Amino acid sequence: MRAHTVSAPAKINVILEVLGRRADGYHDLWSVLVLVDLCDTVAVAPRRRGILLTVRPPLLPAGPGNLAFRAAEAFFGAYGRPGGAAITLRKRIPVGGGLGGGSSDAAAVLAALNAMTGRPLARGRLLELAAGLGSDVPFFFSGGAALITGRGEQVADLPPPRPRWLVLALTGDPVSTAWAYGRLPSGERRVPERTWTAAAAAGRTEALLDTAFNRLEEVVFAARPDLAALKGRLVALGASPAGLTGSGAALFGFAPDRVAATAWSAALKAEGRDAWACQTLRENPIRAAALA
């Protein structure tokens, strides 16, 4: 066994339509996700027994309260042999921003541990473990872009888009995902727009990236005018399209090039907001680690 390091990228929901509430309490979704190059780093090293998780900076719990720790438990439960791991998680993705950092970290732990132990688990088994950890986790074994349906666990790869520059921006406190979904009107059923389904069926990922929509904006912005104002600021800077990712509190805005993205990020930081200039990813480092 030898140590392995895997980058764990953030995601953005370019489109997030909530089709309705299910009998099991979850919501049916139709969502287009893409990966961006704002990444956490997961490093694993063999240990005689037990799981030791270190989080830097120490923003999150380092035990079972951390999804990365539970991912390691799930892996060794499936591995079925004695052993353990020392895991170091270096955080860059903001916590509670709707960027999928926790789910990405969990997927990266599964991929890194599988690599460390000689890849005893097939990709299908890793996906089963991922689905057991959370609805968002299987996506992080996809390519650079995917269509997400069901409660989030059904993942269909889309052709990865060309690298596109964008700004991620964050202000104020995190938004509870459960709160946001709970505020949606109950009993409503929706269908995705025909233009979206046609573009997805044809593999026209670029067209989907030009169409930002998030059903949760209507409830989140009503309660968080600061986030509505931040979207307006992104649009005023020239972002097209711009929108909320997940339930927030992060927003994204696509830029024409690196110069614009860097300038917008600097302007937002000067106004007291957190901001990052990023690019979309054509390849998923977690998937690469799992399949290598």
Backbone hydrogen bonds in HBPLUS format (Angstrom, degrees):
<---DONOR---> <-ACCEPTOR-->    atom                        ^
c    i                          cat <-CA-CA->   ^        H-A-AA   ^      H-
h    n   atom  resd res      DA  || num        DHA   H-A  angle D-A-AA Bond
n    s   type  num  typ     dist DA aas  dist angle  dist       angle   num
A0004-HIS N   A0044-VAL O   2.95 MM  40  5.41 151.2  2.03 144.3 153.3     1
A0044-VAL N   A0004-HIS O   2.78 MM  40  5.41 167.1  1.80 165.3 169.6     2
A0006-VAL N   A0042-VAL O   2.79 MM  36  5.29 160.8  1.83 154.4 160.5     3
A0042-VAL N   A0006-VAL O   2.90 MM  36  5.29 173.8  1.91 159.6 161.6     4
A0008-ALA N   A0040-ASP O   2.85 MM  32  4.95 172.0  1.85 138.8 139.4     5
A0040-ASP N   A0008-ALA O   2.92 MM  32  4.95 161.2  1.95 142.4 139.5     6
A0010-ALA N   A0038-LEU O   2.90 MM  28  5.73 137.7  2.08 154.8 165.3     7
A0036-VAL N   A0010-ALA O   2.97 MM  26  5.58 161.0  2.00 145.9 147.1     8
A0011-LYS N   A0099-LEU O   2.90 MM  88  5.12 162.1  1.94 135.8 141.6     9
A0012-ILE N   A0034-VAL O   2.96 MM  22  5.67 150.2  2.06 156.8 166.4    10
A0034-VAL N   A0012-ILE O   3.14 MM  22  5.67 153.9  2.21 152.1 160.1    11
A0014-VAL N   A0032-VAL O   2.87 MM  18  5.62 137.1  2.06 158.6 171.4    12
A0213-PHE N   A0014-VAL O   3.11 MM 199  6.60 154.4  2.17 146.8 154.1    13
A0032-VAL N   A0015-ILE O   2.93 MM  17  5.06 146.9  2.04 129.8 139.6    14
A0016-LEU N   A0213-PHE O   2.77 MM 197  6.09 142.8  1.91 139.0 151.2    15
A0215-ARG N   A0016-LEU O   2.84 MM 199  6.12 169.2  1.85 177.9 174.1    16
A0017-GLU N   A0030-TRP O   2.98 MM  13  5.19 168.5  2.00 144.2 147.2    17
A0030-TRP N   A0017-GLU O   2.94 MM  13  5.19 143.7  2.07 153.8 157.1    18
A0019-LEU N   A0028-ASP O   2.80 MM   9  5.30 145.8  1.91 144.5 152.6    19
A0190-ARG N   A0019-LEU O   2.80 MM 171  4.56 151.4  1.88 134.6 139.8    20
A0028-ASP N   A0020-GLY O   2.87 MM   8  5.61 156.4  1.93 167.0 171.8    21
A0022-ARG N   A0026-TYR O   2.67 MM   4  5.40 173.7  1.68 166.2 164.4    22
A0025-GLY N   A0022-ARG O   3.08 MM   3  5.39 162.6  2.11 112.5 115.9    23
A0029-LEU N   A0150-GLY O   2.76 MM 121  5.66 154.0  1.83 156.8 163.0    24
A0031-SER N   A0148-ILE O   2.93 MM 117  5.00 162.1  1.96 147.7 152.4    25
A0148-ILE N   A0031-SER O   2.69 MM 117  5.00 169.8  1.70 158.6 161.9    26
A0033-LEU N   A0146-ALA O   3.00 MM 113  5.51 164.2  2.02 162.4 166.2    27
A0146-ALA N   A0033-LEU O   3.00 MM 113  5.51 151.8  2.08 152.1 157.4    28
A0035-LEU N   A0144-GLY O   2.98 MM 109  5.41 154.7  2.04 154.3 155.7    29
A0281-LEU N   A0035-LEU O   2.92 MM 246  5.50 154.0  1.99 136.5 136.9    30
A0037-ASP N   A0279-GLN O   2.93 MM 242  5.71 147.8  2.03 158.0 168.4    31
A0041-THR N   A0090-ARG O   2.99 MM  49  5.10 155.4  2.05 141.5 149.0    32
A0090-ARG N   A0041-THR O   2.89 MM  49  5.10 169.6  1.91 155.4 158.0    33
A0043-ALA N   A0088-THR O   2.94 MM  45  5.14 164.4  1.96 149.8 155.0    34
A0088-THR N   A0043-ALA O   2.83 MM  45  5.14 163.0  1.86 152.2 158.1    35
A0045-ALA N   A0086-ALA O   2.94 MM  41  5.24 140.1  2.11 142.6 154.5    36
A0086-ALA N   A0045-ALA O   2.86 MM  41  5.24 162.6  1.89 154.2 160.1    37
A0047-ARG N   A0084-GLY O   3.12 MM  37  4.75 147.3  2.24 116.6 110.8    38
A0084-GLY N   A0047-ARG O   2.97 MM  37  4.75 125.1  2.28 157.1 147.2    39
A0085-ALA N   A0050-GLY O   3.00 MM  35  6.55 138.8  2.17 143.9 155.3    40
A0052-LEU N   A0085-ALA O   2.99 MM  33  6.41 163.3  2.02 155.4 159.6    41
A0087-ILE N   A0052-LEU O   2.73 MM  35  6.03 168.6  1.74 163.6 167.3    42
A0054-THR N   A0087-ILE O   2.80 MM  33  6.20 156.1  1.86 161.5 169.8    43
A0089-LEU N   A0054-THR O   2.79 MM  35  6.12 169.0  1.80 169.7 173.6    44
A0056-ARG N   A0089-LEU O   2.83 MM  33  6.15 166.8  1.85 162.1 163.8    45
A0091-LYS N   A0056-ARG O   2.82 MM  35  6.14 154.4  1.88 148.3 157.1    46
A0059-LEU N   A0057-PRO O   2.68 MM   2  5.67 135.1  1.88 115.5 100.3    47
A0066-ASN N   A0063-GLY O   2.91 MM   3  5.79 164.6  1.93 131.6 134.4    48
A0069-PHE N   A0066-ASN O   3.01 MM   3  5.36 124.9  2.32 106.0 119.3    49
A0070-ARG N   A0066-ASN O   3.16 MM   4  6.60 157.6  2.21 150.8 157.2    50
A0071-ALA N   A0067-LEU O   2.85 MM   4  6.07 143.6  1.98 143.2 153.6    51
A0072-ALA N   A0068-ALA O   3.14 MM   4  6.44 151.0  2.22 141.2 147.8    52
A0073-GLU N   A0069-PHE O   3.00 MM   4  6.40 155.9  2.06 148.7 155.6    53
A0074-ALA N   A0070-ARG O   2.89 MM   4  6.12 159.2  1.94 146.6 152.0    54
A0075-PHE N   A0071-ALA O   2.88 MM   4  6.14 155.9  1.94 147.4 154.2    55
A0076-PHE N   A0072-ALA O   3.02 MM   4  6.26 174.8  2.02 158.3 158.0    56
A0077-GLY N   A0073-GLU O   2.95 MM   4  6.07 146.6  2.06 144.6 154.6    57
A0078-ALA N   A0074-ALA O   3.05 MM   4  6.29 148.9  2.15 145.1 152.3    58
A0078-ALA N   A0075-PHE O   3.04 MM   3  5.21 120.9  2.40  99.2 113.6    59
A0079-TYR N   A0075-PHE O   2.77 MM   4  5.97 148.2  1.87 150.9 161.8    60
A0080-GLY N   A0076-PHE O   3.22 MM   4  6.25 158.5  2.27 140.3 142.9    61
A0250-ALA N   A0097-GLY O   2.94 MM 153  4.78 152.1  2.02 126.1 128.1    62
A0104-SER N   A0100-GLY O   2.88 MM   4  6.00 161.9  1.91 160.2 165.9    63
A0105-ASP N   A0101-GLY O   2.89 MM   4  6.06 158.7  1.93 149.5 155.4    64
A0106-ALA N   A0102-GLY O   3.05 MM   4  6.27 155.7  2.11 142.6 148.8    65
A0107-ALA N   A0103-SER O   3.01 MM   4  6.29 162.0  2.04 150.4 154.6    66
A0108-ALA N   A0104-SER O   2.88 MM   4  6.08 157.9  1.93 150.3 157.0    67
A0109-VAL N   A0105-ASP O   2.89 MM   4  6.16 149.4  1.99 148.0 156.2    68
A0110-LEU N   A0106-ALA O   3.08 MM   4  6.42 161.2  2.12 150.1 154.2    69
A0111-ALA N   A0107-ALA O   2.97 MM   4  6.26 165.1  2.00 153.2 156.9    70
A0112-ALA N   A0108-ALA O   2.81 MM   4  5.91 162.7  1.84 149.4 154.8    71
A0113-LEU N   A0109-VAL O   2.88 MM   4  5.95 166.5  1.90 153.8 157.4    72
A0114-ASN N   A0110-LEU O   3.00 MM   4  6.08 152.8  2.08 142.8 150.8    73
A0115-ALA N   A0111-ALA O   2.99 MM   4  6.22 152.5  2.06 143.9 151.3    74
A0116-MET N   A0112-ALA O   2.83 MM   4  6.05 156.5  1.89 146.9 154.1    75
A0117-THR N   A0113-LEU O   3.05 MM   4  6.17 148.8  2.15 145.3 151.5    76
A0119-ARG N   A0114-ASN O   2.50 MM   5  4.52 146.3  1.60 169.1 158.3    77
A0118-GLY N   A0115-ALA O   3.20 MM   3  5.27 166.2  2.22 109.9 111.4    78
A0125-ARG N   A0122-ALA O   3.03 MM   3  5.38 122.7  2.38 105.4 119.0    79
A0126-LEU N   A0122-ALA O   3.06 MM   4  6.45 156.6  2.11 153.4 160.7    80
A0127-LEU N   A0123-ARG O   2.90 MM   4  6.19 153.0  1.97 151.2 158.5    81
A0128-GLU N   A0124-GLY O   3.06 MM   4  6.36 146.3  2.18 139.5 148.3    82
A0129-LEU N   A0125-ARG O   3.03 MM   4  6.34 160.0  2.07 150.7 155.2    83
A0130-ALA N   A0126-LEU O   2.84 MM   4  6.09 155.6  1.90 147.3 155.0    84
A0131-ALA N   A0127-LEU O   2.90 MM   4  6.11 160.1  1.94 150.1 154.1    85
A0132-GLY N   A0128-GLU O   3.13 MM   4  6.38 146.3  2.25 142.7 151.5    86
A0133-LEU N   A0130-ALA O   3.02 MM   3  5.22 143.5  2.16 102.4 113.3    87
A0134-GLY N   A0130-ALA O   3.31 MM   4  6.69 144.4  2.45 151.0 159.5    88
A0137-VAL N   A0134-GLY O   3.25 MM   3  5.53 143.8  2.39 105.9 115.5    89
A0140-PHE N   A0137-VAL O   3.04 MM   3  5.70 141.7  2.19 118.7 127.5    90
A0141-PHE N   A0138-PRO O   2.97 MM   3  5.65 159.6  2.01 125.5 126.9    91
A0142-SER N   A0139-PHE O   2.83 MM   3  5.30 160.6  1.87 123.3 125.6    92
A0158-LEU N   A0145-ALA O   3.02 MM  13  5.30 170.0  2.03 125.8 124.1    93
A0147-LEU N   A0156-ALA O   2.82 MM   9  5.15 163.8  1.84 151.4 153.3    94
A0156-ALA N   A0147-LEU O   2.95 MM   9  5.15 158.6  1.99 149.4 155.9    95
A0149-THR N   A0154-GLN O   2.95 MM   5  5.13 159.4  1.99 143.4 150.1    96
A0152-GLY N   A0149-THR O   3.10 MM   3  5.34 146.1  2.22 125.6 127.7    97
A0154-GLN N   A0149-THR O   3.35 MM   5  5.13 155.7  2.42 144.8 139.4    98
A0280-THR N   A0164-ARG O   3.01 MM 116  5.42 144.6  2.14 136.6 147.2    99
A0255-ALA N   A0165-TRP O   2.91 MM  90  5.37 171.3  1.92 128.8 131.7   100
A0166-LEU N   A0278-CYS O   2.93 MM 112  5.39 151.3  2.02 148.2 148.4   101
A0278-CYS N   A0166-LEU O   2.87 MM 112  5.39 173.0  1.88 155.8 158.0   102
A0167-VAL N   A0253-GLY O   2.86 MM  86  5.28 152.4  1.94 142.3 151.0   103
A0253-GLY N   A0167-VAL O   2.95 MM  86  5.28 137.3  2.14 145.1 155.4   104
A0168-LEU N   A0276-TRP O   2.90 MM 108  5.19 160.9  1.94 151.4 157.7   105
A0276-TRP N   A0168-LEU O   2.88 MM 108  5.19 147.5  1.98 146.0 153.6   106
A0169-ALA N   A0251-LEU O   2.90 MM  82  5.32 160.0  1.94 149.9 154.4   107
A0251-LEU N   A0169-ALA O   2.87 MM  82  5.32 157.7  1.92 153.2 160.5   108
A0170-LEU N   A0274-ASP O   2.88 MM 104  5.14 149.9  1.97 152.5 153.5   109
A0274-ASP N   A0170-LEU O   3.13 MM 104  5.14 157.2  2.19 159.3 157.4   110
A0180-ALA N   A0176-SER O   3.00 MM   4  6.26 164.2  2.03 152.4 156.0   111
A0181-TYR N   A0177-THR O   3.04 MM   4  6.30 172.5  2.05 160.2 161.0   112
A0182-GLY N   A0178-ALA O   2.91 MM   4  5.91 150.9  1.99 142.5 151.7   113
A0183-ARG N   A0179-TRP O   3.09 MM   4  6.28 125.7  2.40 143.2 155.7   114
A0183-ARG N   A0180-ALA O   3.23 MM   3  5.34 144.7  2.36  99.3 109.0   115
A0184-LEU N   A0181-TYR O   3.22 MM   3  5.53 157.1  2.28 107.1 113.9   116
A0196-TRP N   A0193-GLU O   3.04 MM   3  5.31 125.5  2.35 101.5 115.2   117
A0197-THR N   A0193-GLU O   3.12 MM   4  6.53 165.2  2.14 158.3 160.9   118
A0198-ALA N   A0194-ARG O   2.88 MM   4  5.99 160.2  1.92 152.4 158.2   119
A0199-ALA N   A0195-THR O   3.07 MM   4  6.10 156.7  2.12 136.7 143.1   120
A0200-ALA N   A0196-TRP O   2.86 MM   4  6.12 161.2  1.90 155.6 161.1   121
A0201-ALA N   A0197-THR O   2.90 MM   4  6.01 160.9  1.93 145.8 151.1   122
A0202-ALA N   A0198-ALA O   3.03 MM   4  6.18 145.1  2.15 141.7 150.8   123
A0204-ARG N   A0199-ALA O   2.81 MM   5  4.98 158.7  1.86 154.9 152.9   124
A0203-GLY N   A0200-ALA O   3.07 MM   3  4.99 153.6  2.15  99.3 107.6   125
A0208-LEU N   A0204-ARG O   3.35 MM   4  6.77 151.6  2.44 145.1 152.9   126
A0208-LEU N   A0205-THR O   3.05 MM   3  5.07 116.6  2.46  95.9 111.6   127
A0209-LEU N   A0205-THR O   2.96 MM   4  6.29 150.7  2.05 153.1 161.5   128
A0210-ASP N   A0207-ALA O   3.19 MM   3  5.19 139.0  2.37  94.4 105.9   129
A0211-THR N   A0208-LEU O   3.06 MM   3  5.29 162.0  2.09 111.0 115.0   130
A0217-GLU N   A0214-ASN O   3.05 MM   3  5.66 160.1  2.09 116.8 122.9   131
A0219-VAL N   A0216-LEU O   3.20 MM   3  5.61 131.1  2.45 107.9 118.8   132
A0220-VAL N   A0216-LEU O   2.92 MM   4  6.02 170.6  1.93 164.8 167.7   133
A0221-PHE N   A0217-GLU O   2.83 MM   4  5.48 162.0  1.86 142.1 148.3   134
A0223-ALA N   A0220-VAL O   3.15 MM   3  5.39 128.4  2.43 101.3 113.8   135
A0224-ARG N   A0220-VAL O   2.77 MM   4  5.81 135.1  1.97 146.2 161.0   136
A0227-LEU N   A0224-ARG O   2.98 MM   3  5.57 137.3  2.17 114.5 124.5   137
A0228-ALA N   A0224-ARG O   3.32 MM   4  6.79 154.6  2.39 146.6 154.0   138
A0229-ALA N   A0225-PRO O   2.87 MM   4  6.04 154.9  1.93 144.9 151.8   139
A0230-LEU N   A0226-ASP O   3.00 MM   4  6.17 141.9  2.15 132.3 142.5   140
A0231-LYS N   A0227-LEU O   3.03 MM   4  6.33 154.0  2.10 146.5 152.1   141
A0232-GLY N   A0228-ALA O   3.07 MM   4  6.39 157.7  2.12 144.2 150.5   142
A0233-ARG N   A0229-ALA O   2.87 MM   4  6.16 144.6  1.99 142.7 152.9   143
A0234-LEU N   A0230-LEU O   2.98 MM   4  6.28 155.4  2.04 148.5 154.1   144
A0235-VAL N   A0231-LYS O   3.01 MM   4  6.32 160.8  2.04 153.3 158.1   145
A0236-ALA N   A0232-GLY O   2.90 MM   4  6.10 153.8  1.97 143.4 151.2   146
A0237-LEU N   A0233-ARG O   2.94 MM   4  6.20 143.7  2.07 145.1 154.5   147
A0239-ALA N   A0234-LEU O   2.95 MM   5  5.44 158.4  2.00 153.3 146.1   148
A0238-GLY N   A0235-VAL O   2.98 MM   3  5.09 137.2  2.17  98.3 111.1   149
A0240-SER N   A0254-PHE O   3.10 MM  14  5.37 154.9  2.17 140.8 145.0   150
A0254-PHE N   A0241-PRO O   3.01 MM  13  5.82 165.2  2.03 171.0 169.8   151
A0243-GLY N   A0252-PHE O   2.96 MM   9  5.60 153.0  2.04 151.0 157.1   152
A0252-PHE N   A0243-GLY O   2.87 MM   9  5.60 159.5  1.91 161.7 167.5   153
A0245-THR N   A0250-ALA O   3.18 MM   5  6.08 168.8  2.20 153.1 150.2   154
A0248-GLY N   A0245-THR O   2.95 MM   3  5.54 146.1  2.07 141.5 143.0   155
A0261-ALA N   A0257-ASP O   3.09 MM   4  6.35 168.6  2.10 153.2 156.7   156
A0262-THR N   A0258-ARG O   2.89 MM   4  5.99 163.8  1.91 155.1 159.1   157
A0263-ALA N   A0259-VAL O   3.00 MM   4  6.14 157.2  2.05 145.4 152.1   158
A0264-TRP N   A0260-ALA O   2.84 MM   4  6.03 164.9  1.87 158.6 162.3   159
A0265-SER N   A0261-ALA O   2.98 MM   4  6.09 159.4  2.02 144.7 150.6   160
A0266-ALA N   A0262-THR O   3.04 MM   4  6.23 157.8  2.09 144.6 150.3   161
A0267-ALA N   A0263-ALA O   2.96 MM   4  6.21 155.2  2.02 147.7 154.6   162
A0268-LEU N   A0264-TRP O   2.95 MM   4  6.20 161.4  1.99 154.5 158.5   163
A0269-LYS N   A0265-SER O   2.99 MM   4  6.20 157.1  2.04 148.3 154.8   164
A0270-ALA N   A0266-ALA O   2.98 MM   4  6.17 151.4  2.07 144.7 152.4   165
A0271-GLU N   A0268-LEU O   3.09 MM   3  5.07 136.2  2.29  95.0 107.4   166
A0273-ARG N   A0268-LEU O   3.05 MM   5  5.47 159.8  2.09 149.8 145.5   167
A0272-GLY N   A0269-LYS O   2.97 MM   3  5.13 161.4  2.01 109.7 113.4   168
A0288-ALA N   A0284-ASN O   2.98 MM   4  6.25 160.4  2.02 153.9 160.1   169
A0289-ALA N   A0285-PRO O   3.03 MM   4  6.16 151.8  2.11 136.8 143.4   170
A0290-ALA N   A0286-ILE O   2.95 MM   4  6.22 151.7  2.03 148.0 156.2   171
A0291-LEU N   A0287-ARG O   2.95 MM   4  6.11 145.7  2.07 150.9 159.2   172
A0292-ALA N   A0288-ALA O   2.93 MM   4  5.76 132.0  2.17 143.5 153.4   173
